[in-house]
Amino acid sequence: MKFKYIPILFLLVLLAGCNHSPNSQFKEITSPAGDNSMYPRLFTDNTGAVFLSWVEENGNLAELKYATFDNDSWSSATTLSSDSTWFLNWADYPSLIAHDGKPLATHWLNKVKGGTYAYHINMATYNNGWSEAFTPHKDDTPTEHGFVSMTPATDSTFLAVWLDGRNTDGRGHDEYMDMNMAMSLRGAIIGNDSEIKDKFLLDDSVCDCCNTSVIKTDKGFIAAYRNRTDEEIRDIYVTSFANGSWTDPKPVHNDNWNIAACPVNGPAIDAYDNNIAVAWFTGANGEAKVKLAVSKDYGETFGPPVTLDDGNPYGRVDLNMSENKIWVSWLTSAENDAELQIRSFTFDGVEIASYSLPGLSNSRNSGFPHISVWNEGLLIAYTDVSGESPHVRTLLLE
């Protein structure tokens, strides 16, 4: 697939046709989250219903809650689970997915003995009520298991992928370069009866702490993640699942970012029919950039990436696709701290509109802003850390 413009034409379109909208385009929606709330995630299901999940902390107790959006307002909050033993992290946090207007599954992370970053994934499924918590991985090693992505597979099953540290068990600092002890990307098909139907190894060497992203197409599934090569190149890769197996992982684009550490900045992927879009952050050649690439053939090939931001962005990207638009969001530097950039594109990668939401923070406590399609617009959720305690805010961009 080739983009249907040349750089000069793209610049003219950008200057003449884009809607660089002021902050007044954002409508504040009263948040269902209470005090000391954080880590929001948005999920739009196959019926168009939008679910918001988040965490509230009260002393040592953490509560995972969710609400649904309808008639331009949120429902009251429902508590999914609570405990004092969770692992809570600004970049690795709980989620919820839904199908047919009802919850399907949720996940959170639980500390285990054995190390500072030893934690396991806990899940619960919904089938006329929530199941008991279970762990989708069965290795029991005191290592990191997290950065989960989930998507519905059928009416009663879903795919989950996660970073799995079982091969890092006992790894010393001087063994970090040993690829036999690298973080891996694993996954499973799980039923709403909490049974694991199938399990997979997607990649045996990936970045240790970058977000993953997974979507379903009418041909199967596609997972996007930050890879790790023997030469410490950490670019964004995809792998597809069809007919019972995963394809060999391949780069969306060869940025050739050489970094012997984890940048804590993963990709976002979404699909509409055969169109696949991926957004990501890279620091290749010492230059921070946010990029977007589009595929017209279910992710078999991607066109040349469009650079969305090369003005020292922080990344923390999100991406959603509607019937005729690609929506991308990311956090970028601003005079007073940070702002959320949101842009929409055609499926050919031509920019339609651009929006800026000022007043955000680049601190870890602010986490990752999220977007999700709502009718012809967009719902936005982020953690506001400007007050005495953090608070999840939600906005509507119409």
N, C-alpha and C positions, 0 to 999 in steps of 0.2 A: 504494500500500500504506500502511495506517495501522497504527501500533503498537496492540496490544490492551490498553492500560492507560492510566491517567491518572497524573500525577505523584504524587498521594497514594497511590494503590494501589501504584505502583512502589516507593515508599519503604517501605510496609508489607511488601511481598514481600522487599525488600532486607534489612530488619531481622529478619524472622521466619524466612525460609527459606534464606538463603544460608549456605554453608559457608565461614566465614572461617578457613581451615585454617592450622595452625602449620607451622613449617619442617619438622617431622617427616614431612610428607606427601611430601617430596622424597627420592628414593632416589639416592644417588650411584652413577653407573656409571663404572667405570674407563675413562678416556679413552684412545683410541688415539693421541692426539697427544703428541709429544715436547716437549722443552724449547724455549723461545722460540717457542711456537706461538700463533697468533692468527687472527682473521677467520674464525670458523666459519660454515658454512651447512648447513642441513638440508633434505633433499628426500625426500618420500614419493612413490613412483611408483604406477602403477595396480594393482600387485599387493600394495601395502602395505609393500613393502620400503623401508627408510629408509637414506639415504646421507648421510654427513657429510663435508664437504670443509673444508680449512683450509690455512693457510700456515705453514711453519716457516722461520725464518731462521738461518743459520749464517754469521756474518761478512757478506760481500757476497752470498752465495748464498741465494736464496729457492727453496723447494720447495713445490709444490702437491700435497697428498696427499688421499686419501679412504679411508673405511672403510664397511662396511655393518653394520647392526644386526640381530641374530638371537639368540633364546634369552636375552634380557636381557643381551647383551654385544656388544661391537664386534669385528669382525674385525681382523686385523692391518692396518697401514697399507699402502697402495699409492701409490707416487709417480707422479703424472701428468706433471709437467714441472718443470724447474728452470732457473734462469738468474740472472745478476747484473744484468740490464738491465730488470727489471720495474719498473713503477710500482706501489708499494704505498701504499694510503691507507686510513685507518681507516673511511671511509664508502663507498669504491668499491673493491671487492675481488672475488676470483674466485668462481666458482660451478660446480656440476655438476648436471645433470639426468639422469634415468634413465627407462627404460620396460621393462616385462616383466622386471623384476628385474636388468637389466643397464644399465650406463652408456649414455647416448645422446650427450651432448655436454658440454664443459667450456669455460670461458673464463678468461682472465687479461688483464692490461694490460701493454703494453710501451712503454717510453719511446721517443720519437723526437726528433730534433734540431729545435730551432726555438723552444722556449719552456719555461718552468718547468712548465706544465701541458699540455705536448704529449705525448700518448700515444695509442696505437692499441689496438684490441681484437684479441687473438689468440684463436682458437678451435681446438679439435680435436674430431673426432667419433669415435664408437666403432662399428666394424663388424667383429667378430671380431678386434679389435685397434685401437689408436689411430692416427688419421691424423697426417700432418704438420700443423703449425700453419698457419692461414690467417687472413686478415683479412676480415670480412664487409662492410666498407665499402671503397669503392674510390676515395675522393677524394684520399687521400695528402696532405692538408693537415696542417701541423704544429700541430694543434689537439687539444682534448680530445675523446675518444670513450670513453664509459664508462657506468657505472651501468646495466649490462646486466641484463635479465630474460629468462629462457627458459622455454619450456614445450613438451612434446611435442605434435606435431600429428598424426602417424600413427605406425605402427610404425617408420618409417624417416626421418621428417622432424620438424623442430621449428621453432617461431617464436622469434625473438630480437628484442627491441626495445632501443634504447639512446639515450642522449643523444649528439647528433652536432654537433660544433662547426665543421663545414666553413664555415658562413657567418660565423663569427667570425674567420676568418683575416685577420690584419692589423688587427684592431679595436683602436683606441686607447682609453685610459681615458675620453676625452671622447666616444667613440662608443658607449658602453655603452647609452645610451638609444635608439640607432638600431635599430628592430625589424627592419630588413633585415639586420642583422648579429647576430641573436639565435641562441641555442642552439635546435636543432630536435630533435624526437623521430622517429627513423627505425626501420625494422625490415626483416626479411627472413625468408622461409621457406627453410630450409636442409636439405639431405639428409644422411644419415649417410655419403654419399660425398663430403661437403664441398662439394657444388655448391649455388650459390645458385639456388633455383627461382623466386623472385619477391622483389621489394624494394618498400618503401613509404616514403612520407613521411606520418607520422601527424599531426604538428602542427609548424608552422614557427616557433613562439615558445613556449619553455618555460623553466622555472627551470634555471639553469646546473648545479646540483650536488646535486639531490635524487634519492633512489632512485626507480626505477620498479618496477612490479609488473604481471605479466601472467598470465592464466589461460585455460584452455580450457573451454568449455561444449559441450553437445550442439548448440548453434546456431553456434558459431564461437569467437572469442577476444574478450577484453576486456582492455584495458590501462588502468592507473591511474597517474597521475603528477601532479606539481605544475606547473600552467600559469603563464604569464606574459602579462598583458594589456598594452595600451598605457598603462594607468593604473597599472601595477605592482601589480595585484591578483594574488596568488599562492595561489590556492585549488586544491583537488584536483579533477581532471577525469578523465573516462573517455571512451574511444572504443571502439567495437565493430567487429569484422571479420566479415563474412558475405557470401557470394556474390561474393567477389573485390574488395571495397572496404571502406574504413573509414568509419564514420559521422562526422558533424561532432562534434567534442569538446564535452562539456557538463559543468558542475560537478556533483559529488556533492551539494554544499551550498554556498550562497553565504555563506562566512564573511566575505568581503571583507577579507582580510588584505592590507593595503597595506604592502609592504616592498620597497625598491629594493636588495635583496641576496638572496643565497640562504641559506635557513635550514638547509640540509643535513639535511633531515627529510622523507622521502618517504612515500607511503602503502603499505599492504599490502592485497591483494585476494585473495579466494578464492571458490569456487563449489561448490554441491551442487545438482544438478538446476537448477531455475529460480531458486534462491535465491543471491543475490550479496551478499557482505558486504565493506565497505571500512572500514578504520581509519586514522586519520591524526592528525597533530599540527597545531595552529594557534596562532598568536600574535596573532590579530586583536584589535584594541582594547587591545593591550598586555597581554592575559591569555593565559597559556600553558594550553592544554587538549589533551586527547586525546579523540577522538570516534569513534563507530561509527555507521554507517548501513547499512541492509539494504534490498535490493530483492527483490521477489517475481516480477519479470517480466524476468529476464535482464539487469538493469541499465538497462532503459528508464526506470524511475523509481525513486527512492529515498525511503524514509520519512524523517521528521524524525530528525536525529541524536540519539543518546544521548551525553551528556557523561560520559566514563569517569573523568576526572581533571581537576580545575581547581585542584589544590594545588601548582602550580609543577612540572609534570612536564617531563622532558627529551625525551620522545617516543621515537624509535627503535623504532617499532611493528613488530609482526609479527602475522599472523593466519592461522589455519587453520580449515577446516570439516570436520567429520565427518558421519556420517549424521544425527545429531540435535543437534549442538552447533556453536556458533561459539566458537573459542578466540582470545583477544586477549592480547597481551603488550606491555608498554612499560616504559621506564625512568622512574622518578620520584624526586624528591628525598626524602632520609631524613636523620635526625639525624646519622648518621656519614658519609654520603656519598650513596649511591643504593641503591635496591632495585628488583628486578624485580616488577612487578605482573602477575598472570595472572588473567583472568576467563573464565568460560564463560557462554554465553547460548543461549537458544532461538532459533529462526529468526524469532521475532516480536520479538526484542530484549529479552526478559525475562531478567534475570540469574539464573544457576543457582548458581554458586559463585565464590568469590574466594580467591586465594592470594597470599602475599607471600614473596619470596625476598630476604632482606637480604644485606648484605655485598658488594654490587657497587660499581663505581666509575663516576662520570660522566665520567671523563677520556676523551679521544679514543682513547687506547690500548686502552680496554676495548671499543671498537667497538659493534657492534649485536648484542644477543642474538637467538637464533633459536629458534623452536618448530616442532614437526612432530608430527602425529597418529601415535600408535602404539597399535593396538588401541583400548581404551576410554580410554586415557590420553594423555599428552603427553611427548615428548622435548624437552629444553631444552639448548641449547649456548650458552656464553658464554666470553669471555676474562677470566680471573682475573689481575688485575695487582697482587695484594697481595704477591707474593713477589719474589725477586730478578729473575726474568724472567717474562714473560707465559706463561700456560698455558691451553689450551682445556680447559674442564671440561664434563661432560655429566651431566645428571640425568634421572630418570624420575619423572613425576607420575602416579600411578595413582588 
